[in-house]
Amino acid sequence: MFETLAYAGNGQVAGQPNFLIQIFPLIVLFAIFYFFLIRPQTKRQKALEQLRNNLKVGDKVVTTGGIYGEVAYVGDNVVHLRVAKDVKLTVAKAAIAGLQSNTEQKTN
């Protein structure tokens, strides 16, 4: 008897929200991840790849291993770094982490 009274109102079944309302929080969560995590990381990767492609002799760089040096030769996949007066190292171009900042250059 009470069950029939509960459904007697407007003919709709109660308790089933719209599909878009259910999926909306997932869309918002993905958008937050995209704009705060994924997009900035891809920008950094593109900038680092451009830096590696535009290396030239005389640039002061730091490697991912923490070695500071001056570029003496740039090849397709390798870079020769001058780390001391008569010391040159051959490193992979992918190991270049970035250019030395002005404050790092003054202390060396």
VEXRODO-993432 format. One record per residue: residue in three letters; x, y, z of N, C-alpha, C in turn. Coordinates in nm, 2 decimals. Layout:
% residues N
+------+--------+--------+--------+--------+--------+--------+--------+--------+--------+
! lonu !   n.c1 !   n.c2 !   n.c3 !  ca.c1 !  ca.c2 !  ca.c3 !   c.c1 !   c.c2 !   c.c3 !
+------+--------+--------+--------+--------+--------+--------+--------+--------+--------+
!  ALA !      X !      Y !      Z !      X !      Y !      Z !      X !      Y !      Z !
...
+------+--------+--------+--------+--------+--------+--------+--------+--------+--------+
***
This chain:
% residues 108
+------+--------+--------+--------+--------+--------+--------+--------+--------+--------+
! lonu !   n.c1 !   n.c2 !   n.c3 !  ca.c1 !  ca.c2 !  ca.c3 !   c.c1 !   c.c2 !   c.c3 !
+------+--------+--------+--------+--------+--------+--------+--------+--------+--------+
!  MET !   0.08 !  -0.12 !   0.00 !   0.00 !   0.00 !   0.00 !   0.09 !   0.13 !   0.00 !
!  PHE !   0.19 !   0.13 !   0.08 !   0.28 !   0.25 !   0.09 !   0.36 !   0.26 !  -0.04 !
!  GLU !   0.40 !   0.15 !  -0.10 !   0.48 !   0.15 !  -0.22 !   0.40 !   0.22 !  -0.33 !
!  THR !   0.28 !   0.19 !  -0.34 !   0.20 !   0.25 !  -0.45 !   0.18 !   0.40 !  -0.43 !
!  LEU !   0.18 !   0.45 !  -0.30 !   0.17 !   0.59 !  -0.28 !   0.30 !   0.66 !  -0.31 !
!  ALA !   0.41 !   0.60 !  -0.29 !   0.54 !   0.66 !  -0.32 !   0.56 !   0.69 !  -0.47 !
!  TYR !   0.51 !   0.60 !  -0.55 !   0.53 !   0.62 !  -0.70 !   0.40 !   0.68 !  -0.76 !
!  ALA !   0.31 !   0.72 !  -0.69 !   0.19 !   0.78 !  -0.74 !   0.20 !   0.92 !  -0.79 !
!  GLY !   0.31 !   0.99 !  -0.75 !   0.32 !   1.13 !  -0.78 !   0.32 !   1.17 !  -0.92 !
!  ASN !   0.44 !   1.17 !  -0.99 !   0.44 !   1.21 !  -1.13 !   0.48 !   1.11 !  -1.23 !
!  GLY !   0.50 !   0.99 !  -1.19 !   0.53 !   0.88 !  -1.28 !   0.67 !   0.85 !  -1.30 !
!  GLN !   0.76 !   0.94 !  -1.24 !   0.91 !   0.92 !  -1.26 !   0.96 !   0.83 !  -1.14 !
!  VAL !   1.07 !   0.76 !  -1.17 !   1.13 !   0.68 !  -1.07 !   1.23 !   0.77 !  -0.99 !
!  ALA !   1.22 !   0.77 !  -0.87 !   1.31 !   0.86 !  -0.79 !   1.45 !   0.79 !  -0.77 !
!  GLY !   1.55 !   0.87 !  -0.75 !   1.69 !   0.81 !  -0.72 !   1.78 !   0.79 !  -0.84 !
!  GLN !   1.74 !   0.82 !  -0.96 !   1.83 !   0.80 !  -1.07 !   1.86 !   0.94 !  -1.13 !
!  PRO !   1.98 !   1.00 !  -1.10 !   2.02 !   1.13 !  -1.15 !   2.06 !   1.12 !  -1.30 !
!  ASN !   2.07 !   1.23 !  -1.36 !   2.11 !   1.23 !  -1.50 !   2.25 !   1.18 !  -1.52 !
!  PHE !   2.28 !   1.12 !  -1.63 !   2.41 !   1.07 !  -1.66 !   2.52 !   1.18 !  -1.66 !
!  LEU !   2.48 !   1.30 !  -1.72 !   2.58 !   1.41 !  -1.73 !   2.62 !   1.46 !  -1.59 !
!  ILE !   2.52 !   1.46 !  -1.50 !   2.55 !   1.50 !  -1.36 !   2.64 !   1.40 !  -1.29 !
!  GLN !   2.63 !   1.28 !  -1.32 !   2.72 !   1.18 !  -1.27 !   2.86 !   1.19 !  -1.32 !
!  ILE !   2.88 !   1.22 !  -1.45 !   3.01 !   1.22 !  -1.51 !   3.08 !   1.35 !  -1.50 !
!  PHE !   3.01 !   1.46 !  -1.46 !   3.06 !   1.59 !  -1.46 !   3.18 !   1.60 !  -1.36 !
!  PRO !   3.18 !   1.55 !  -1.24 !   3.30 !   1.55 !  -1.15 !   3.42 !   1.49 !  -1.21 !
!  LEU !   3.41 !   1.38 !  -1.29 !   3.52 !   1.32 !  -1.36 !   3.58 !   1.41 !  -1.46 !
!  ILE !   3.49 !   1.48 !  -1.54 !   3.54 !   1.57 !  -1.64 !   3.62 !   1.69 !  -1.57 !
!  VAL !   3.57 !   1.74 !  -1.47 !   3.63 !   1.85 !  -1.39 !   3.77 !   1.80 !  -1.34 !
!  LEU !   3.77 !   1.68 !  -1.28 !   3.90 !   1.63 !  -1.23 !   4.00 !   1.61 !  -1.34 !
!  PHE !   3.96 !   1.56 !  -1.46 !   4.05 !   1.55 !  -1.57 !   4.11 !   1.68 !  -1.62 !
!  ALA !   4.02 !   1.78 !  -1.62 !   4.06 !   1.92 !  -1.66 !   4.16 !   1.98 !  -1.57 !
!  ILE !   4.14 !   1.95 !  -1.44 !   4.24 !   2.00 !  -1.34 !   4.37 !   1.94 !  -1.36 !
!  PHE !   4.37 !   1.80 !  -1.37 !   4.50 !   1.73 !  -1.40 !   4.57 !   1.78 !  -1.52 !
!  TYR !   4.49 !   1.81 !  -1.63 !   4.55 !   1.85 !  -1.75 !   4.61 !   1.99 !  -1.74 !
!  PHE !   4.54 !   2.08 !  -1.68 !   4.60 !   2.22 !  -1.68 !   4.70 !   2.24 !  -1.57 !
!  PHE !   4.70 !   2.16 !  -1.47 !   4.80 !   2.18 !  -1.36 !   4.92 !   2.08 !  -1.36 !
!  LEU !   4.90 !   1.97 !  -1.43 !   5.01 !   1.87 !  -1.43 !   5.06 !   1.83 !  -1.57 !
!  ILE !   4.97 !   1.80 !  -1.66 !   5.01 !   1.75 !  -1.79 !   5.06 !   1.86 !  -1.88 !
!  ARG !   4.99 !   1.96 !  -1.90 !   5.03 !   2.07 !  -1.99 !   5.16 !   2.14 !  -1.95 !
!  PRO !   5.18 !   2.18 !  -1.82 !   5.31 !   2.24 !  -1.79 !   5.43 !   2.14 !  -1.82 !
!  GLN !   5.41 !   2.01 !  -1.79 !   5.52 !   1.92 !  -1.81 !   5.55 !   1.91 !  -1.96 !
!  THR !   5.46 !   1.91 !  -2.05 !   5.48 !   1.90 !  -2.19 !   5.55 !   2.03 !  -2.24 !
!  LYS !   5.51 !   2.14 !  -2.18 !   5.58 !   2.27 !  -2.22 !   5.73 !   2.26 !  -2.18 !
!  ARG !   5.76 !   2.21 !  -2.06 !   5.90 !   2.20 !  -2.01 !   5.98 !   2.11 !  -2.10 !
!  GLN !   5.92 !   2.00 !  -2.14 !   5.99 !   1.90 !  -2.23 !   6.02 !   1.96 !  -2.37 !
!  LYS !   5.92 !   2.04 !  -2.42 !   5.94 !   2.10 !  -2.55 !   6.05 !   2.21 !  -2.54 !
!  ALA !   6.05 !   2.28 !  -2.43 !   6.16 !   2.39 !  -2.41 !   6.29 !   2.32 !  -2.40 !
!  LEU !   6.30 !   2.21 !  -2.32 !   6.43 !   2.15 !  -2.31 !   6.48 !   2.09 !  -2.44 !
!  GLU !   6.39 !   2.03 !  -2.51 !   6.43 !   1.97 !  -2.64 !   6.48 !   2.08 !  -2.74 !
!  GLN !   6.41 !   2.20 !  -2.73 !   6.46 !   2.31 !  -2.82 !   6.59 !   2.36 !  -2.77 !
!  LEU !   6.62 !   2.37 !  -2.64 !   6.75 !   2.41 !  -2.59 !   6.86 !   2.31 !  -2.64 !
!  ARG !   6.83 !   2.18 !  -2.63 !   6.93 !   2.08 !  -2.67 !   6.96 !   2.10 !  -2.82 !
!  ASN !   6.86 !   2.12 !  -2.90 !   6.88 !   2.14 !  -3.05 !   6.95 !   2.27 !  -3.08 !
!  ASN !   6.94 !   2.37 !  -3.00 !   7.00 !   2.50 !  -3.03 !   7.14 !   2.52 !  -2.95 !
!  LEU !   7.20 !   2.41 !  -2.90 !   7.33 !   2.43 !  -2.83 !   7.43 !   2.47 !  -2.93 !
!  LYS !   7.52 !   2.55 !  -2.89 !   7.63 !   2.60 !  -2.97 !   7.76 !   2.60 !  -2.89 !
!  VAL !   7.87 !   2.60 !  -2.96 !   8.00 !   2.60 !  -2.89 !   8.01 !   2.73 !  -2.80 !
!  GLY !   8.06 !   2.71 !  -2.68 !   8.07 !   2.82 !  -2.59 !   7.96 !   2.83 !  -2.49 !
!  ASP !   7.85 !   2.76 !  -2.51 !   7.74 !   2.76 !  -2.41 !   7.79 !   2.69 !  -2.28 !
!  LYS !   7.75 !   2.75 !  -2.17 !   7.79 !   2.69 !  -2.04 !   7.66 !   2.61 !  -1.99 !
!  VAL !   7.68 !   2.48 !  -1.97 !   7.56 !   2.39 !  -1.94 !   7.59 !   2.31 !  -1.82 !
!  VAL !   7.48 !   2.25 !  -1.77 !   7.49 !   2.15 !  -1.66 !   7.42 !   2.02 !  -1.71 !
!  THR !   7.48 !   1.91 !  -1.67 !   7.42 !   1.78 !  -1.72 !   7.32 !   1.73 !  -1.61 !
!  THR !   7.25 !   1.62 !  -1.64 !   7.16 !   1.56 !  -1.54 !   7.24 !   1.50 !  -1.43 !
!  GLY !   7.37 !   1.47 !  -1.45 !   7.45 !   1.41 !  -1.34 !   7.51 !   1.52 !  -1.26 !
!  GLY !   7.49 !   1.65 !  -1.29 !   7.55 !   1.76 !  -1.21 !   7.68 !   1.81 !  -1.25 !
!  ILE !   7.73 !   1.77 !  -1.37 !   7.86 !   1.81 !  -1.43 !   7.84 !   1.95 !  -1.50 !
!  TYR !   7.92 !   2.05 !  -1.46 !   7.92 !   2.18 !  -1.52 !   8.03 !   2.18 !  -1.62 !
!  GLY !   8.00 !   2.24 !  -1.74 !   8.10 !   2.25 !  -1.84 !   8.06 !   2.35 !  -1.95 !
!  GLU !   8.16 !   2.37 !  -2.04 !   8.14 !   2.45 !  -2.15 !   8.14 !   2.37 !  -2.28 !
!  VAL !   8.04 !   2.39 !  -2.37 !   8.03 !   2.31 !  -2.49 !   8.15 !   2.34 !  -2.58 !
!  ALA !   8.22 !   2.23 !  -2.62 !   8.33 !   2.24 !  -2.71 !   8.30 !   2.19 !  -2.85 !
!  TYR !   8.20 !   2.10 !  -2.86 !   8.16 !   2.04 !  -2.98 !   8.02 !   1.99 !  -2.97 !
!  VAL !   7.94 !   2.01 !  -3.08 !   7.80 !   1.96 !  -3.08 !   7.78 !   1.87 !  -3.20 !
!  GLY !   7.75 !   1.75 !  -3.17 !   7.72 !   1.65 !  -3.27 !   7.57 !   1.62 !  -3.28 !
!  ASP !   7.53 !   1.52 !  -3.35 !   7.39 !   1.49 !  -3.36 !   7.34 !   1.44 !  -3.23 !
!  ASN !   7.41 !   1.34 !  -3.17 !   7.36 !   1.28 !  -3.04 !   7.45 !   1.30 !  -2.93 !
!  VAL !   7.57 !   1.36 !  -2.95 !   7.67 !   1.38 !  -2.84 !   7.72 !   1.52 !  -2.84 !
!  VAL !   7.77 !   1.56 !  -2.72 !   7.82 !   1.69 !  -2.69 !   7.95 !   1.67 !  -2.62 !
!  HIS !   8.06 !   1.74 !  -2.66 !   8.18 !   1.74 !  -2.59 !   8.18 !   1.86 !  -2.49 !
!  LEU !   8.21 !   1.84 !  -2.37 !   8.21 !   1.94 !  -2.27 !   8.35 !   1.96 !  -2.22 !
!  ARG !   8.39 !   2.09 !  -2.21 !   8.52 !   2.12 !  -2.15 !   8.49 !   2.15 !  -2.00 !
!  VAL !   8.54 !   2.06 !  -1.91 !   8.51 !   2.08 !  -1.77 !   8.63 !   2.14 !  -1.70 !
!  ALA !   8.75 !   2.13 !  -1.75 !   8.87 !   2.20 !  -1.70 !   8.96 !   2.24 !  -1.82 !
!  LYS !   9.08 !   2.29 !  -1.79 !   9.16 !   2.34 !  -1.89 !   9.19 !   2.24 !  -2.00 !
!  ASP !   9.23 !   2.12 !  -1.97 !   9.26 !   2.02 !  -2.07 !   9.18 !   1.90 !  -2.06 !
!  VAL !   9.06 !   1.91 !  -2.00 !   8.97 !   1.80 !  -1.98 !   8.84 !   1.81 !  -2.05 !
!  LYS !   8.81 !   1.72 !  -2.14 !   8.69 !   1.72 !  -2.22 !   8.61 !   1.59 !  -2.19 !
!  LEU !   8.48 !   1.60 !  -2.18 !   8.40 !   1.48 !  -2.16 !   8.30 !   1.47 !  -2.28 !
!  THR !   8.28 !   1.35 !  -2.32 !   8.17 !   1.33 !  -2.42 !   8.05 !   1.28 !  -2.35 !
!  VAL !   7.94 !   1.35 !  -2.37 !   7.81 !   1.31 !  -2.30 !   7.70 !   1.31 !  -2.41 !
!  ALA !   7.60 !   1.24 !  -2.38 !   7.49 !   1.23 !  -2.47 !   7.41 !   1.37 !  -2.46 !
!  LYS !   7.36 !   1.41 !  -2.58 !   7.29 !   1.53 !  -2.58 !   7.17 !   1.53 !  -2.49 !
!  ALA !   7.11 !   1.41 !  -2.47 !   6.99 !   1.40 !  -2.39 !   7.03 !   1.42 !  -2.24 !
!  ALA !   7.16 !   1.42 !  -2.21 !   7.20 !   1.43 !  -2.07 !   7.21 !   1.58 !  -2.03 !
!  ILE !   7.20 !   1.67 !  -2.12 !   7.20 !   1.82 !  -2.09 !   7.07 !   1.86 !  -2.02 !
!  ALA !   7.09 !   1.91 !  -1.90 !   6.97 !   1.94 !  -1.82 !   6.93 !   2.09 !  -1.84 !
!  GLY !   7.03 !   2.17 !  -1.88 !   7.00 !   2.31 !  -1.90 !   7.12 !   2.40 !  -1.90 !
!  LEU !   7.10 !   2.52 !  -1.92 !   7.21 !   2.62 !  -1.92 !   7.24 !   2.66 !  -1.78 !
!  GLN !   7.37 !   2.70 !  -1.75 !   7.40 !   2.75 !  -1.62 !   7.34 !   2.89 !  -1.60 !
!  SER !   7.29 !   2.92 !  -1.49 !   7.24 !   3.05 !  -1.46 !   7.36 !   3.15 !  -1.43 !
!  ASN !   7.33 !   3.27 !  -1.43 !   7.44 !   3.37 !  -1.41 !   7.50 !   3.36 !  -1.27 !
!  THR !   7.43 !   3.33 !  -1.17 !   7.48 !   3.31 !  -1.04 !   7.57 !   3.19 !  -1.03 !
!  GLU !   7.54 !   3.08 !  -1.10 !   7.62 !   2.96 !  -1.10 !   7.75 !   2.99 !  -1.17 !
!  GLN !   7.75 !   3.07 !  -1.28 !   7.87 !   3.10 !  -1.36 !   7.96 !   3.19 !  -1.28 !
!  LYS !   7.91 !   3.27 !  -1.19 !   8.00 !   3.36 !  -1.11 !   8.08 !   3.28 !  -1.01 !
!  THR !   8.02 !   3.17 !  -0.95 !   8.08 !   3.10 !  -0.85 !   8.19 !   3.00 !  -0.90 !
!  ASN !   8.18 !   2.97 !  -1.03 !   8.27 !   2.87 !  -1.09 !   8.40 !   2.94 !  -1.14 !
+------+--------+--------+--------+--------+--------+--------+--------+--------+--------+
***
